[in-house]
Amino acid sequence: MLWLGGAVANPGAVVEKTVSQLDVAGTLAAQTLGQNMYFPFSKNIFDSTAKPWAFFTFNNGFGFVQPDKYFLFDNVSKQVMEQQGQLNEADIQAGKALQQWFYHDYITK
């Protein structure tokens, strides 16, 4: 993604960490307003304390990406259908928890 213009507080910065499109809101708010605003599913990509990850859903499953690994999880068969890197049970549980959090937020609004 390429960001240009006066609203960019860190001109010339190159971010090489794992982020997602969800992080655009949190990052732009921090860049334009000069403060970290709360967006439940977004993080400021320039925040050095933010953990690098990305999450996405698809029909009957989800994907969870971290800097050195990723996996796709099928909700029907309840198993990992594709992966790269060394996964552990905590990775799978983190992905499931994110999916539950996203869906709970959607359903309760």
Rosetta constraint file for C-alpha pairs under 8 A:
AtomPair CA 3 CA 8 HARMONIC 7.15 0.50
AtomPair CA 4 CA 8 HARMONIC 6.62 0.50
AtomPair CA 7 CA 31 HARMONIC 6.28 0.50
AtomPair CA 7 CA 32 HARMONIC 5.32 0.50
AtomPair CA 8 CA 31 HARMONIC 5.86 0.50
AtomPair CA 8 CA 32 HARMONIC 7.20 0.50
AtomPair CA 9 CA 31 HARMONIC 5.48 0.50
AtomPair CA 9 CA 32 HARMONIC 7.53 0.50
AtomPair CA 15 CA 45 HARMONIC 7.57 0.50
AtomPair CA 15 CA 46 HARMONIC 7.67 0.50
AtomPair CA 17 CA 52 HARMONIC 6.03 0.50
AtomPair CA 17 CA 67 HARMONIC 6.93 0.50
AtomPair CA 18 CA 52 HARMONIC 4.88 0.50
AtomPair CA 18 CA 53 HARMONIC 5.22 0.50
AtomPair CA 18 CA 54 HARMONIC 6.39 0.50
AtomPair CA 18 CA 65 HARMONIC 7.41 0.50
AtomPair CA 18 CA 66 HARMONIC 6.38 0.50
AtomPair CA 18 CA 67 HARMONIC 5.74 0.50
AtomPair CA 19 CA 23 HARMONIC 6.58 0.50
AtomPair CA 19 CA 45 HARMONIC 6.97 0.50
AtomPair CA 19 CA 52 HARMONIC 6.05 0.50
AtomPair CA 19 CA 53 HARMONIC 5.61 0.50
AtomPair CA 19 CA 54 HARMONIC 5.26 0.50
AtomPair CA 20 CA 24 HARMONIC 7.66 0.50
AtomPair CA 20 CA 53 HARMONIC 7.54 0.50
AtomPair CA 20 CA 54 HARMONIC 5.06 0.50
AtomPair CA 20 CA 55 HARMONIC 7.20 0.50
AtomPair CA 22 CA 41 HARMONIC 6.45 0.50
AtomPair CA 22 CA 42 HARMONIC 5.23 0.50
AtomPair CA 22 CA 43 HARMONIC 7.79 0.50
AtomPair CA 23 CA 27 HARMONIC 6.08 0.50
AtomPair CA 23 CA 41 HARMONIC 7.47 0.50
AtomPair CA 23 CA 42 HARMONIC 4.34 0.50
AtomPair CA 23 CA 43 HARMONIC 5.00 0.50
AtomPair CA 23 CA 44 HARMONIC 6.28 0.50
AtomPair CA 23 CA 45 HARMONIC 6.76 0.50
AtomPair CA 24 CA 28 HARMONIC 5.93 0.50
AtomPair CA 24 CA 42 HARMONIC 7.16 0.50
AtomPair CA 24 CA 43 HARMONIC 7.87 0.50
AtomPair CA 24 CA 44 HARMONIC 7.67 0.50
AtomPair CA 25 CA 29 HARMONIC 6.09 0.50
AtomPair CA 25 CA 39 HARMONIC 7.31 0.50
AtomPair CA 25 CA 42 HARMONIC 6.40 0.50
AtomPair CA 25 CA 43 HARMONIC 7.81 0.50
AtomPair CA 26 CA 30 HARMONIC 6.26 0.50
AtomPair CA 26 CA 36 HARMONIC 6.99 0.50
AtomPair CA 26 CA 37 HARMONIC 6.54 0.50
AtomPair CA 26 CA 38 HARMONIC 7.27 0.50
AtomPair CA 26 CA 39 HARMONIC 6.08 0.50
AtomPair CA 26 CA 42 HARMONIC 5.19 0.50
AtomPair CA 26 CA 43 HARMONIC 5.01 0.50
AtomPair CA 26 CA 44 HARMONIC 4.90 0.50
AtomPair CA 26 CA 45 HARMONIC 7.96 0.50
AtomPair CA 27 CA 31 HARMONIC 6.12 0.50
AtomPair CA 27 CA 36 HARMONIC 7.99 0.50
AtomPair CA 27 CA 42 HARMONIC 7.90 0.50
AtomPair CA 27 CA 43 HARMONIC 6.41 0.50
AtomPair CA 27 CA 44 HARMONIC 3.99 0.50
AtomPair CA 27 CA 45 HARMONIC 5.85 0.50
AtomPair CA 27 CA 46 HARMONIC 7.14 0.50
AtomPair CA 28 CA 32 HARMONIC 5.92 0.50
AtomPair CA 28 CA 44 HARMONIC 7.71 0.50
AtomPair CA 29 CA 33 HARMONIC 5.54 0.50
AtomPair CA 29 CA 34 HARMONIC 7.27 0.50
AtomPair CA 29 CA 35 HARMONIC 7.04 0.50
AtomPair CA 29 CA 36 HARMONIC 6.81 0.50
AtomPair CA 29 CA 37 HARMONIC 6.50 0.50
AtomPair CA 30 CA 34 HARMONIC 4.89 0.50
AtomPair CA 30 CA 35 HARMONIC 4.68 0.50
AtomPair CA 30 CA 36 HARMONIC 4.90 0.50
AtomPair CA 30 CA 37 HARMONIC 6.78 0.50
AtomPair CA 30 CA 44 HARMONIC 6.68 0.50
AtomPair CA 31 CA 35 HARMONIC 7.48 0.50
AtomPair CA 36 CA 44 HARMONIC 7.19 0.50
AtomPair CA 38 CA 42 HARMONIC 7.93 0.50
AtomPair CA 39 CA 43 HARMONIC 7.31 0.50
AtomPair CA 41 CA 102 HARMONIC 7.96 0.50
AtomPair CA 43 CA 47 HARMONIC 7.83 0.50
AtomPair CA 43 CA 50 HARMONIC 6.76 0.50
AtomPair CA 44 CA 50 HARMONIC 7.22 0.50
AtomPair CA 45 CA 50 HARMONIC 7.09 0.50
AtomPair CA 52 CA 66 HARMONIC 6.35 0.50
AtomPair CA 52 CA 67 HARMONIC 6.71 0.50
AtomPair CA 53 CA 64 HARMONIC 7.33 0.50
AtomPair CA 53 CA 65 HARMONIC 5.51 0.50
AtomPair CA 53 CA 66 HARMONIC 4.67 0.50
AtomPair CA 53 CA 67 HARMONIC 6.96 0.50
AtomPair CA 54 CA 64 HARMONIC 5.93 0.50
AtomPair CA 54 CA 65 HARMONIC 5.01 0.50
AtomPair CA 54 CA 66 HARMONIC 6.69 0.50
AtomPair CA 55 CA 62 HARMONIC 7.33 0.50
AtomPair CA 55 CA 63 HARMONIC 5.67 0.50
AtomPair CA 55 CA 64 HARMONIC 4.66 0.50
AtomPair CA 55 CA 65 HARMONIC 6.26 0.50
AtomPair CA 55 CA 95 HARMONIC 7.54 0.50
AtomPair CA 55 CA 98 HARMONIC 7.75 0.50
AtomPair CA 56 CA 62 HARMONIC 5.61 0.50
AtomPair CA 56 CA 63 HARMONIC 5.21 0.50
AtomPair CA 56 CA 64 HARMONIC 6.70 0.50
AtomPair CA 57 CA 61 HARMONIC 5.90 0.50
AtomPair CA 57 CA 62 HARMONIC 4.04 0.50
AtomPair CA 57 CA 63 HARMONIC 6.13 0.50
AtomPair CA 57 CA 99 HARMONIC 7.70 0.50
AtomPair CA 58 CA 62 HARMONIC 5.64 0.50
AtomPair CA 58 CA 63 HARMONIC 7.96 0.50
AtomPair CA 60 CA 74 HARMONIC 6.16 0.50
AtomPair CA 60 CA 75 HARMONIC 5.26 0.50
AtomPair CA 60 CA 76 HARMONIC 6.39 0.50
AtomPair CA 61 CA 72 HARMONIC 7.19 0.50
AtomPair CA 61 CA 73 HARMONIC 5.41 0.50
AtomPair CA 61 CA 74 HARMONIC 4.52 0.50
AtomPair CA 61 CA 75 HARMONIC 4.94 0.50
AtomPair CA 61 CA 76 HARMONIC 7.71 0.50
AtomPair CA 62 CA 72 HARMONIC 5.78 0.50
AtomPair CA 62 CA 73 HARMONIC 5.41 0.50
AtomPair CA 62 CA 74 HARMONIC 6.94 0.50
AtomPair CA 62 CA 75 HARMONIC 7.87 0.50
AtomPair CA 62 CA 95 HARMONIC 7.64 0.50
AtomPair CA 62 CA 99 HARMONIC 7.34 0.50
AtomPair CA 63 CA 70 HARMONIC 7.25 0.50
AtomPair CA 63 CA 71 HARMONIC 5.67 0.50
AtomPair CA 63 CA 72 HARMONIC 4.35 0.50
AtomPair CA 63 CA 73 HARMONIC 6.19 0.50
AtomPair CA 63 CA 95 HARMONIC 7.39 0.50
AtomPair CA 64 CA 70 HARMONIC 5.61 0.50
AtomPair CA 64 CA 71 HARMONIC 5.67 0.50
AtomPair CA 64 CA 72 HARMONIC 6.69 0.50
AtomPair CA 64 CA 95 HARMONIC 5.80 0.50
AtomPair CA 65 CA 69 HARMONIC 6.21 0.50
AtomPair CA 65 CA 70 HARMONIC 4.27 0.50
AtomPair CA 65 CA 71 HARMONIC 6.69 0.50
AtomPair CA 66 CA 70 HARMONIC 5.86 0.50
AtomPair CA 68 CA 85 HARMONIC 6.28 0.50
AtomPair CA 69 CA 83 HARMONIC 7.38 0.50
AtomPair CA 69 CA 84 HARMONIC 5.29 0.50
AtomPair CA 69 CA 85 HARMONIC 4.43 0.50
AtomPair CA 69 CA 86 HARMONIC 6.64 0.50
AtomPair CA 69 CA 87 HARMONIC 7.23 0.50
AtomPair CA 70 CA 83 HARMONIC 5.61 0.50
AtomPair CA 70 CA 84 HARMONIC 5.46 0.50
AtomPair CA 70 CA 85 HARMONIC 6.76 0.50
AtomPair CA 71 CA 80 HARMONIC 6.65 0.50
AtomPair CA 71 CA 81 HARMONIC 7.52 0.50
AtomPair CA 71 CA 82 HARMONIC 5.54 0.50
AtomPair CA 71 CA 83 HARMONIC 4.13 0.50
AtomPair CA 71 CA 84 HARMONIC 6.46 0.50
AtomPair CA 72 CA 80 HARMONIC 5.78 0.50
AtomPair CA 72 CA 81 HARMONIC 5.67 0.50
AtomPair CA 72 CA 82 HARMONIC 5.19 0.50
AtomPair CA 72 CA 83 HARMONIC 6.38 0.50
AtomPair CA 73 CA 78 HARMONIC 7.09 0.50
AtomPair CA 73 CA 79 HARMONIC 5.77 0.50
AtomPair CA 73 CA 80 HARMONIC 4.37 0.50
AtomPair CA 73 CA 81 HARMONIC 5.64 0.50
AtomPair CA 73 CA 82 HARMONIC 7.31 0.50
AtomPair CA 74 CA 78 HARMONIC 5.52 0.50
AtomPair CA 74 CA 79 HARMONIC 5.62 0.50
AtomPair CA 74 CA 80 HARMONIC 6.14 0.50
AtomPair CA 74 CA 81 HARMONIC 6.15 0.50
AtomPair CA 75 CA 79 HARMONIC 7.10 0.50
AtomPair CA 83 CA 87 HARMONIC 7.97 0.50
AtomPair CA 87 CA 91 HARMONIC 6.19 0.50
AtomPair CA 87 CA 92 HARMONIC 7.61 0.50
AtomPair CA 88 CA 92 HARMONIC 6.86 0.50
AtomPair CA 89 CA 93 HARMONIC 6.13 0.50
AtomPair CA 90 CA 94 HARMONIC 6.01 0.50
AtomPair CA 91 CA 95 HARMONIC 6.37 0.50
AtomPair CA 92 CA 96 HARMONIC 6.26 0.50
AtomPair CA 93 CA 97 HARMONIC 6.02 0.50
AtomPair CA 94 CA 98 HARMONIC 6.22 0.50
AtomPair CA 95 CA 99 HARMONIC 6.30 0.50
AtomPair CA 96 CA 100 HARMONIC 6.19 0.50
AtomPair CA 97 CA 101 HARMONIC 6.10 0.50
AtomPair CA 98 CA 102 HARMONIC 6.12 0.50
AtomPair CA 99 CA 103 HARMONIC 6.14 0.50
AtomPair CA 100 CA 104 HARMONIC 5.91 0.50
AtomPair CA 101 CA 105 HARMONIC 6.14 0.50
AtomPair CA 102 CA 106 HARMONIC 6.29 0.50
AtomPair CA 103 CA 107 HARMONIC 6.05 0.50
AtomPair CA 104 CA 108 HARMONIC 6.07 0.50
AtomPair CA 105 CA 109 HARMONIC 6.50 0.50
